[in-house]
Amino acid sequence: MTIAYWCVFITILLPYVWVAFARAPGFTLQKNRVPRIACDAYEGVQQRFYWAHLNGLEAIAPFSIAVIIAHNLQADQQSIDHLAMIFVGLRIAHALAYAADAGLLRSLLFTGGMVCMVAIFFSGI
């Protein structure tokens, strides 16, 4: 499996790391019975980690598709791998900026991730 495919796997797992940070403080079995209601009550850093979770879920499909298309177009593997690793790093930094309530930084990191994803998508052309 290529490094880029491993990055897809990591991208799939990351949202569940962020939601664990959101849910861990004050977690009870009662809240586990109604997770969506419990998530609606989050505030502060918990809420922001939950939003990072949702944003991470939204990033999985386009990033995965970009990597698969680049592979199918037989783009330079080293380029795909480097861009995919940068994407994962930016997504991790994005979630941490989200949790820290650093809006401008978060937006810049998100934009960097989008640029990487688009670059992967078109790397086979």
Secondary structure, DSSP 8 states (H G I E B T S, - for coil): --HHHHHHHHHHHHHHHHHHHHHSTT--HHHHHSHHHHHHT--HHHHHHHHHHHHHHHHHHHHHHHHHHHHHTT--HHHHHHHHHHHHHHHHHHHHHHHTT-HHHHHHHHHHHHHHHHHHHHTT-
